[in-house]
Amino acid sequence: MVDHKQNKSRHKPLFRIFNDINERYDLINRLFTWGMDKNWRDRLVTEMLKSRPQKVLDVGCGTGDLTIRIAQSAQENITVSGYDFSRPMLDIAERKARKCIARERISFIHGDAAGMPFRDATFDCIGISFALRNLLFENPSAHQYLCEIFRVLKPGGKFLSVDSSQPQNKIIRWLDHLYLCTYVYTIGMVISGDRCAYKYLTRSAMNFDSPEQLEKRFLAAGFHKFFYQPLFFGAAAIYGATK
């Protein structure tokens, strides 16, 4: 694992949260989504591999599920880099990758996504799995993160993400928010033992940007051709944009 110097002051609360819950992170995600996150991640991988990229970056890779899935699913020559600010998360990702048949295609890098150690236009495709919200929600550096992703993406390259979303139907949105602030918050708190972590994660999911707001953010960072594909009645979505 490569270590890149980072500025933790940009996101101290998140840095503590993800270091504290790293060992239970995968289990809690499975419980939150009733296992649907695996299918949603697979759909993201399918979208990412449509253009047959050779160099792919997984930003906020966490415990490496997306990184590994991309490497396993690609039939052609590909290299996949997982990038995250939580060393404990990356330790878990590396343990998983060692058991993966595509492990020679994978590398993990420790650092801050606001200043990545890659040259301009390095990657054909960049993906994020359930971490876009953490980069953008109530984050004064949100625009900087999107600009940095834009910088390291090749012209014509695609950025794709799967994350929570705001259902457009008011009744479904109300039910989704009720589910988040009762079941998700309670289960996350009980299993992780971290009340603050799941208070933040629940609040961020309930108040995350609408697709229209996200489109404005991406266009402001230089992207074009933004698209939004709702999943599970709009409670989750795949977001995309092109450089």
Sequence and secondary structure as in RCSB ss.txt:
>XXXX:A:sequence
MVDHKQNKSRHKPLFRIFNDINERYDLINRLFTWGMDKNWRDRLVTEMLKSRPQKVLDVGCGTGDLTIRIAQSAQ
ENITVSGYDFSRPMLDIAERKARKCIARERISFIHGDAAGMPFRDATFDCIGISFALRNLLFENPSAHQYLCEIF
RVLKPGGKFLSVDSSQPQNKIIRWLDHLYLCTYVYTIGMVISGDRCAYKYLTRSAMNFDSPEQLEKRFLAAGFHK
FFYQPLFFGAAAIYGATK
>XXXX:A:secstr
 EE    GGGGHHHHHHHHHSGGGHHHHHHHHHTTHHHHHHHHHHHHHHTT  SEEEEET TTSHHHHHHHHH  
SS EEEEEES HHHHHHHHHHHHT TTGGGEEEEES TTS S  TT EEEEEEES HHHHHTT TTHHHHHHHHH
HHEEEEEEEEEEEE   SSHHHHHHHHHHIIIIIHHHHHHHH  HHHHHHHHHHHHT   HHHHHHHHHHTT EE
EEEEEEGGGTEEEEEEE 
